[in-house]
Amino acid sequence: MKKLITNKLNLTLFGVLIMLICSCEESIPIAEQKKPLFPLNVGNSWSYKGTYYESGNSETVQMNVVSSYTIDGINGFALNEYKKGYPISLLENDENGNLVEHFFDKDKLVHTTIFFKKNVQKGDTWIYKAAIYTDSVNSMVYERIEDLKATCITTDTLITTPKGDFHCIGFSYDQSMQANGDYDTMIFYLSENIGIIKYLLYEHINDKTYSTYEQSLTDYSLKNNK
């Protein structure tokens, strides 16, 4: 599951999902929604301080909207450069303000799923389809899709980060329980028109819950957002 978390933040985030046209070219997606939860424009960037609770080690994590593409007839923004034939997620904010992820493998659409929902109430749930990857030499190999139960845990909470205080909406994503009863939970806090403010990872092992990892916003730059 840790591999899933790292990949989602670097490939989507979250790698941020039908016309059967096998092509890949730079394109400008439709105009972005006003005040989205996750602003999408090429050049947007976010910096985070990541902390591993068990070891106390920290790291700097950078997330960028690097380009926009058209793949298999679908337009979207990418958090990593696209290599033809390799898996990638394209993100867009739909007409309802939801952050939608289009996941592709071998230049074909695999599925479309909602990552973050804009207009929700506390307790609302849905299924987020997460792509699971395996590391190989100089590339990521797509393995399978895993259904995560997504839940809105708060519609307005104040989150403190090195960058400042932000009013946020919060979402939790629970991994399917393993045969031994263990599972992981991801929690994302997002602030309208800014993006992901804080990310937390918890492990549930033998009926006990452990805080494993945290990322907090240290800086961000948004291009042409109004």
C-alpha positions as CSV (number, residue, x, y, z in Angstrom):
1,M,0.0,0.0,0.0
2,K,2.9,2.3,0.7
3,K,3.9,2.0,-3.0
4,L,0.3,3.0,-3.9
5,I,0.6,6.2,-1.7
6,T,3.9,7.3,-3.2
7,N,2.8,6.7,-6.7
8,K,-0.5,8.5,-6.3
9,L,1.2,11.6,-5.1
10,N,3.9,11.6,-7.8
11,L,1.9,10.2,-10.8
12,T,-1.6,11.6,-10.2
13,L,-2.7,12.6,-6.4
14,F,-3.4,11.6,-4.9
15,G,-1.2,10.0,-10.5
16,V,-4.3,13.1,-9.9
17,L,-8.9,8.7,-16.0
18,I,-14.5,7.5,-24.8
19,M,-13.3,7.7,-27.8
20,L,-11.1,4.9,-29.1
21,I,-8.5,7.1,-30.8
22,C,-4.9,5.9,-30.2
23,S,-3.0,9.2,-30.1
24,C,-0.9,11.3,-27.8
25,E,-0.4,15.0,-28.4
26,E,-0.2,18.2,-26.3
27,S,-3.6,19.8,-26.0
28,I,-5.4,22.4,-23.9
29,P,-8.2,20.9,-21.8
30,I,-11.4,22.7,-21.3
31,A,-11.4,25.8,-19.0
32,E,-10.9,24.9,-15.3
33,Q,-13.7,25.3,-12.8
34,K,-13.5,28.4,-10.6
35,K,-12.2,27.6,-7.1
36,P,-11.5,23.9,-7.6
37,L,-10.2,21.8,-4.8
38,F,-7.2,20.9,-7.0
39,P,-6.2,23.7,-9.4
40,L,-5.0,22.3,-12.8
41,N,-2.8,24.5,-14.9
42,V,0.5,23.7,-16.5
43,G,3.2,25.1,-14.2
44,N,1.3,24.8,-10.9
45,S,3.5,23.4,-8.2
46,W,3.4,22.4,-4.6
47,S,6.2,21.6,-2.1
48,Y,5.8,19.4,1.0
49,K,7.8,18.3,4.0
50,G,7.4,14.5,4.4
51,T,8.0,12.8,7.8
52,Y,8.3,9.1,8.5
53,Y,7.0,8.6,12.1
54,E,8.8,5.4,12.9
55,S,12.3,6.6,11.9
56,G,11.8,10.3,12.3
57,N,13.4,10.8,8.9
58,S,12.1,13.6,6.7
59,E,12.1,14.4,3.0
60,T,11.2,17.2,0.6
61,V,8.4,16.3,-1.9
62,Q,7.7,18.3,-5.0
63,M,4.5,17.9,-7.1
64,N,4.0,19.7,-10.4
65,V,1.5,19.9,-13.2
66,V,4.0,19.3,-15.9
67,S,1.9,19.2,-19.1
68,S,-1.5,18.5,-20.7
69,Y,-2.1,15.7,-23.2
70,T,-4.7,14.0,-25.3
71,I,-4.7,10.2,-25.0
72,D,-7.3,7.9,-26.5
73,G,-9.4,10.9,-27.3
74,I,-9.4,12.3,-23.7
75,N,-7.8,15.6,-22.6
76,G,-6.3,16.1,-19.2
77,F,-3.4,17.4,-17.1
78,A,-0.5,15.2,-16.0
79,L,1.8,15.3,-13.0
80,N,4.6,13.5,-14.8
81,E,5.8,13.3,-18.4
82,Y,4.0,10.9,-20.7
83,K,6.0,8.1,-22.3
84,K,4.1,6.3,-25.1
85,G,3.1,2.8,-24.0
86,Y,3.6,3.4,-20.3
87,P,0.9,3.9,-17.6
88,I,-0.2,7.5,-16.8
89,S,-3.1,9.3,-15.2
90,L,-4.7,12.5,-16.6
91,L,-6.6,14.8,-14.3
92,E,-9.4,17.2,-14.9
93,N,-12.0,19.1,-12.9
94,D,-15.4,18.2,-14.2
95,E,-18.5,20.4,-14.5
96,N,-19.4,19.6,-11.0
97,G,-16.0,20.6,-9.6
98,N,-14.9,17.0,-8.9
99,L,-11.3,16.1,-9.5
100,V,-11.5,13.2,-12.0
101,E,-8.7,10.8,-12.8
102,H,-8.5,9.1,-16.2
103,F,-6.0,6.2,-16.0
104,F,-4.3,4.8,-19.2
105,D,-2.1,1.8,-19.9
106,K,-0.5,1.1,-23.2
107,D,-2.1,4.3,-24.6
108,K,-5.6,3.0,-23.9
109,L,-8.1,4.2,-21.3
110,V,-8.4,1.7,-18.4
111,H,-11.0,3.5,-16.3
112,T,-12.3,6.9,-15.1
113,T,-12.8,7.5,-11.4
114,I,-13.5,10.4,-9.1
115,F,-10.5,11.2,-6.8
116,F,-11.9,14.2,-4.8
117,K,-15.5,15.4,-4.7
118,K,-16.2,19.1,-4.5
119,N,-19.8,19.3,-3.3
120,V,-20.1,16.7,-0.5
121,Q,-21.4,16.4,3.1
122,K,-19.6,14.8,6.0
123,G,-20.1,11.1,5.8
124,D,-20.7,10.9,2.0
125,T,-18.9,7.9,0.5
126,W,-17.9,6.6,-3.0
127,I,-15.4,4.2,-4.5
128,Y,-12.1,5.5,-5.8
129,K,-10.4,3.1,-8.2
130,A,-6.6,3.3,-7.5
131,A,-4.0,2.0,-9.9
132,I,-1.4,-0.2,-8.3
133,Y,2.1,-0.1,-9.8
134,T,5.3,-2.1,-9.5
135,D,8.8,-0.6,-9.9
136,S,10.9,-1.9,-12.8
137,V,14.1,-0.6,-14.3
138,N,13.5,3.0,-15.3
139,S,9.7,2.6,-15.4
140,M,6.5,1.8,-13.6
141,V,4.5,-1.4,-14.5
142,Y,0.8,-1.4,-14.0
143,E,-0.5,-4.3,-12.0
144,R,-4.2,-3.9,-11.2
145,I,-7.0,-1.7,-10.0
146,E,-7.9,-1.6,-6.3
147,D,-11.2,-0.2,-5.0
148,L,-10.7,2.1,-2.1
149,K,-13.6,3.4,0.0
150,A,-13.5,7.2,-0.1
151,T,-15.3,9.1,2.7
152,C,-15.7,12.9,3.4
153,I,-14.6,13.2,7.0
154,T,-15.0,17.0,7.3
155,T,-16.2,19.9,5.2
156,D,-14.4,22.6,7.1
157,T,-11.5,22.2,9.4
158,L,-8.4,24.4,10.1
159,I,-5.1,22.7,9.1
160,T,-1.8,24.2,10.2
161,T,1.2,23.8,8.0
162,P,4.7,25.4,7.6
163,K,3.1,27.5,4.9
164,G,0.3,28.8,7.2
165,D,-3.3,27.9,8.3
166,F,-5.9,26.7,5.7
167,H,-9.6,26.0,5.9
168,C,-9.9,22.5,4.4
169,I,-12.2,19.7,3.4
170,G,-11.0,16.2,4.4
171,F,-11.2,12.8,2.7
172,S,-10.2,9.3,3.9
173,Y,-9.4,6.4,1.6
174,D,-9.5,2.9,3.1
175,Q,-7.8,0.0,1.5
176,S,-9.7,-3.3,1.3
177,M,-9.1,-5.4,4.4
178,Q,-6.5,-8.1,3.9
179,A,-7.0,-11.7,4.8
180,N,-5.4,-11.1,8.3
181,G,-7.7,-8.1,8.9
182,D,-5.0,-5.5,8.3
183,Y,-5.5,-2.4,6.0
184,D,-4.2,1.1,5.4
185,T,-5.9,4.5,5.4
186,M,-4.9,7.6,3.5
187,I,-6.2,11.0,4.6
188,F,-6.1,14.1,2.4
189,Y,-6.9,17.7,3.4
190,L,-7.5,20.1,0.5
191,S,-8.1,23.8,0.5
192,E,-10.3,25.4,-2.2
193,N,-8.3,26.8,-5.1
194,I,-5.0,25.8,-3.5
195,G,-4.9,22.0,-3.5
196,I,-3.6,19.3,-1.2
197,I,-2.5,20.9,2.2
198,K,-1.8,17.8,4.2
199,Y,-1.6,14.0,3.6
200,L,-1.5,11.3,6.3
201,L,-1.0,7.6,6.1
202,Y,-2.2,5.2,8.8
203,E,-1.7,1.4,9.2
204,H,-4.2,-0.8,10.9
205,I,-2.5,-3.9,12.2
206,N,-3.8,-6.4,14.7
207,D,-6.7,-4.1,15.6
208,K,-4.3,-1.2,16.4
209,T,-3.8,2.0,14.4
210,Y,-0.3,3.4,13.7
211,S,0.6,6.8,12.3
212,T,3.1,6.0,9.5
213,Y,3.7,9.1,7.3
214,E,2.8,12.7,7.0
215,Q,3.2,15.4,4.3
216,S,2.6,19.1,5.0
217,L,2.6,22.0,2.6
218,T,5.6,24.2,2.7
219,D,5.1,26.3,-0.5
220,Y,3.0,26.5,-3.7
221,S,2.8,28.4,-6.9
222,L,-0.3,28.6,-9.1
223,K,-0.2,29.8,-12.7
224,N,-3.1,31.9,-14.2
225,N,-5.6,30.8,-11.5
226,K,-8.3,33.3,-10.7
